[in-house]
Amino acid sequence: KKKAAGLPQTFVLAVTPTSVRAFKAKPRGFGVKVGDELMSWDRRVLTVTAEPATVNTTVTLHRGDGSDPVICSTGKDEGSMAMIRAMQEPVAVA
């Protein structure tokens, strides 16, 4: 929790064109029940790095405001890797 800025053990991230949002999540059978929004980051000032770990991938979200980074873990499957790549893409300027 300390490394993840107080986020719970299990949460989901959603990537929009302008933000990354964290939501409460509870495992439900083979799926997940998504709850309230916990936190969001402006993608224009967010830097996302990913490092392979033994079993998972360690993902670090660096906010541009000088605050502590958020460190979390995800799988090595293609869906997880696609999510990381989406968070790393530059934000298009309108």
MINULO-156928 format. One record per atom (N, C-alpha, C, O): x, y, z; residue in three letters. Coordinates in steps of 0.05 Angstrom, whole numbers, padded with zeros to 5 digits, always signed. Layout:
// MINULO-156928
XYZAla...
// end
This chain:
// MINULO-156928
+00016-00024+00000Lys+00000+00000+00000Lys+00017+00025+00000Lys+00010+00045-00013Lys+00039+00025+00015Lys+00056+00049+00016Lys+00067+00055-00012Lys+00068+00078-00020Lys+00077+00034-00026Lys+00088+00039-00052Lys+00067+00047-00073Lys+00073+00060-00092Lys+00042+00039-00068Ala+00021+00045-00087Ala+00004+00069-00077Ala-00020+00070-00084Ala+00016+00087-00063Ala+00003+00112-00054Ala-00024+00107-00040Ala-00043+00123-00043Ala-00025+00085-00025Gly-00050+00080-00010Gly-00071+00064-00025Gly-00092+00059-00014Gly-00066+00057-00050Leu-00085+00042-00065Leu-00088+00014-00053Leu-00068+00004-00041Leu-00111+00001-00055Pro-00114-00026-00044Pro-00098-00047-00058Pro-00086-00041-00079Pro-00097-00071-00048Gln-00083-00093-00059Gln-00092-00098-00088Gln-00075-00104-00106Gln-00118-00097-00093Thr-00129-00102-00120Thr-00143-00077-00130Thr-00161-00067-00116Thr-00136-00068-00153Phe-00150-00046-00166Phe-00146-00049-00196Phe-00129-00064-00205Phe-00162-00035-00211Val-00159-00035-00241Val-00153-00007-00250Val-00161+00013-00238Val-00139-00006-00272Leu-00132+00020-00285Leu-00147+00022-00311Leu-00150+00002-00326Leu-00156+00046-00318Ala-00169+00051-00343Ala-00153+00074-00356Ala-00146+00094-00343Ala-00148+00072-00382Val-00133+00092-00396Val-00153+00106-00415Val-00166+00094-00431Val-00154+00133-00412Thr-00171+00149-00431Thr-00151+00166-00447Thr-00127+00165-00442Thr-00161+00180-00467Pro-00143+00197-00483Pro-00127+00217-00466Pro-00105+00225-00474Pro-00137+00225-00443Thr-00124+00246-00427Thr-00116+00238-00399Thr-00102+00253-00385Thr-00125+00215-00390Ser-00119+00208-00362Ser-00116+00177-00358Ser-00124+00161-00375Ser-00105+00171-00335Val-00104+00143-00326Val-00120+00143-00300Val-00114+00160-00282Val-00139+00125-00297Arg-00157+00125-00273Arg-00155+00099-00259Arg-00155+00078-00272Arg-00154+00099-00232Ala-00153+00075-00216Ala-00181+00072-00203Ala-00192+00091-00192Ala-00191+00047-00203Phe-00217+00041-00192Phe-00215+00018-00172Phe-00198+00000-00175Phe-00233+00018-00152Lys-00235-00005-00134Lys-00242-00029-00151Lys-00255-00027-00172Lys-00233-00053-00142Ala-00239-00077-00157Ala-00241-00101-00138Ala-00226-00103-00119Ala-00261-00118-00143Lys-00264-00142-00127Lys-00266-00166-00146Lys-00283-00165-00164Lys-00249-00186-00142Pro-00251-00210-00160Pro-00279-00223-00157Pro-00289-00226-00134Pro-00290-00230-00179Arg-00317-00243-00180Arg-00315-00267-00199Arg-00317-00263-00223Arg-00310-00291-00189Gly-00307-00314-00206Gly-00283-00310-00225Gly-00261-00306-00216Gly-00289-00310-00251Phe-00268-00306-00271Phe-00266-00277-00279Phe-00251-00270-00298Phe-00281-00259-00267Gly-00282-00231-00274Gly-00275-00213-00251Gly-00264-00222-00230Gly-00282-00188-00254Val-00277-00168-00234Val-00301-00149-00232Val-00312-00141-00252Val-00309-00142-00207Lys-00330-00122-00203Lys-00315-00096-00198Lys-00300-00093-00179Lys-00320-00076-00215Val-00307-00050-00214Val-00324-00031-00197Val-00348-00030-00201Val-00311-00017-00178Gly-00325+00001-00160Gly-00318+00030-00165Gly-00313+00038-00188Gly-00318+00045-00144Asp-00313+00074-00145Asp-00285+00081-00154Asp-00266+00065-00151Asp-00282+00105-00166Glu-00256+00115-00173Glu-00240+00122-00148Glu-00251+00135-00130Glu-00215+00114-00148Leu-00197+00120-00125Leu-00178+00142-00130Leu-00171+00158-00112Leu-00168+00144-00155Met-00147+00163-00162Met-00146+00167-00192Met-00155+00149-00207Met-00136+00190-00201Ser-00132+00193-00229Ser-00107+00210-00234Ser-00098+00226-00216Ser-00095+00207-00257Trp-00071+00221-00265Trp-00075+00234-00292Trp-00086+00221-00310Trp-00065+00257-00296Asp-00065+00271-00322Asp-00042+00259-00339Asp-00019+00260-00331Asp-00049+00248-00361Arg-00028+00234-00378Arg-00008+00253-00389Arg+00014+00245-00396Arg-00014+00279-00391Arg+00005+00298-00402Arg+00029+00301-00384Arg+00051+00308-00394Arg+00026+00296-00358Val+00049+00298-00339Val+00056+00272-00326Val+00071+00271-00307Val+00046+00250-00337Leu+00051+00223-00326Leu+00072+00209-00342Leu+00071+00208-00367Leu+00092+00197-00328Thr+00112+00180-00341Thr+00108+00152-00329Thr+00107+00149-00305Thr+00106+00133-00347Val+00101+00105-00338Val+00125+00088-00347Val+00132+00088-00371Val+00136+00074-00328Thr+00158+00055-00334Thr+00150+00027-00326Thr+00133+00024-00309Thr+00161+00007-00340Ala+00155-00020-00334Ala+00181-00037-00334Ala+00197-00034-00352Ala+00184-00053-00314Glu+00208-00071-00311Glu+00198-00099-00306Glu+00182-00104-00289Glu+00209-00118-00322Pro+00201-00146-00316Pro+00212-00155-00289Pro+00235-00149-00282Pro+00195-00169-00274Ala+00203-00181-00249Ala+00202-00212-00253Ala+00195-00221-00275Ala+00207-00226-00232Thr+00208-00255-00235Thr+00182-00266-00245Thr+00182-00282-00265Thr+00160-00259-00233Val+00134-00270-00241Val+00117-00250-00256Val+00102-00257-00274Val+00118-00224-00247Asn+00101-00203-00258Asn+00117-00181-00271Asn+00142-00184-00276Asn+00104-00159-00277Thr+00117-00135-00287Thr+00112-00113-00267Thr+00090-00108-00259Thr+00134-00100-00259Thr+00131-00077-00240Thr+00127-00052-00256Thr+00143-00045-00274Thr+00105-00038-00250Val+00098-00014-00265Val+00100+00010-00246Val+00089+00009-00223Val+00113+00031-00254Thr+00116+00055-00238Thr+00103+00078-00252Thr+00110+00084-00275Thr+00085+00092-00239Leu+00073+00116-00250Leu+00085+00140-00236Leu+00083+00144-00211Leu+00099+00157-00251His+00112+00180-00241His+00095+00205-00248His+00093+00211-00272His+00084+00217-00228Arg+00068+00242-00233Arg+00088+00265-00236Arg+00109+00265-00225Arg+00080+00284-00251Gly+00097+00307-00257Gly+00098+00328-00235Gly+00109+00349-00239Gly+00086+00322-00212Asp+00085+00343-00191Asp+00105+00339-00169Asp+00104+00352-00148Asp+00124+00321-00173Gly+00145+00316-00153Gly+00137+00298-00130Gly+00153+00293-00112Gly+00112+00288-00130Ser+00103+00270-00109Ser+00115+00242-00113Ser+00126+00236-00134Ser+00112+00226-00092Asp+00123+00198-00094Asp+00110+00183-00117Asp+00086+00187-00122Asp+00125+00166-00131Pro+00113+00150-00152Pro+00095+00129-00141Pro+00096+00121-00117Pro+00077+00119-00158Val+00059+00097-00151Val+00072+00072-00164Val+00076+00071-00188Val+00077+00052-00148Ile+00089+00027-00157Ile+00069+00005-00154Ile+00059+00000-00132Ile+00064-00009-00176Cys+00045-00031-00175Cys+00055-00054-00192Cys+00076-00052-00204Cys+00040-00076-00193Ser+00049-00100-00207Ser+00026-00110-00225Ser+00003-00108-00217Ser+00033-00120-00248Thr+00014-00132-00266Thr+00026-00157-00279Thr+00050-00163-00275Thr+00010-00171-00294Gly+00020-00195-00308Gly+00038-00189-00331Gly+00044-00166-00337Gly+00047-00210-00344Lys+00064-00208-00368Lys+00049-00215-00393Lys+00061-00217-00414Lys+00023-00218-00391Asp+00006-00226-00414Asp+00003-00202-00433Asp+00010-00180-00426Asp-00006-00208-00457Glu-00008-00187-00478Glu-00027-00165-00470Glu-00022-00142-00477Glu-00049-00172-00456Gly-00068-00151-00447Gly-00055-00131-00429Gly-00059-00107-00431Gly-00039-00141-00410Ser-00025-00123-00391Ser-00004-00107-00405Ser-00001-00083-00400Ser+00011-00119-00424Met+00031-00104-00439Met+00018-00083-00456Met+00030-00061-00459Met-00005-00088-00468Ala-00019-00069-00484Ala-00028-00045-00467Ala-00027-00022-00476Ala-00036-00050-00443Met-00045-00029-00424Met-00021-00011-00417Met-00023+00013-00417Met+00002-00023-00412Ile+00026-00008-00406Ile+00034+00010-00430Ile+00040+00033-00427Ile+00033-00002-00454Arg+00040+00014-00478Arg+00021+00037-00482Arg+00029+00059-00490Arg-00005+00032-00476Ala-00025+00054-00479Ala-00020+00076-00459Ala-00023+00100-00466Ala-00011+00070-00435Met-00005+00091-00415Met+00020+00106-00423Met+00023+00129-00415Met+00038+00093-00437Gln+00063+00106-00445Gln+00061+00123-00470Gln+00079+00139-00476Gln+00040+00119-00485Glu+00036+00135-00510Glu+00034+00165-00504Glu+00020+00172-00485Glu+00046+00182-00520Pro+00042+00210-00516Pro+00013+00219-00520Pro-00001+00206-00535Pro+00005+00239-00506Val-00022+00249-00508Val-00023+00267-00532Val-00007+00285-00536Val-00043+00263-00549Ala-00047+00279-00573Ala-00057+00307-00565Ala-00074+00310-00548Ala-00045+00327-00578Val-00054+00354-00573Val-00075+00362-00592Val-00072+00359-00617Val-00098+00372-00582Ala-00120+00378-00600Ala-00117+00405-00613Ala-00134+00414-00628Ala
// end
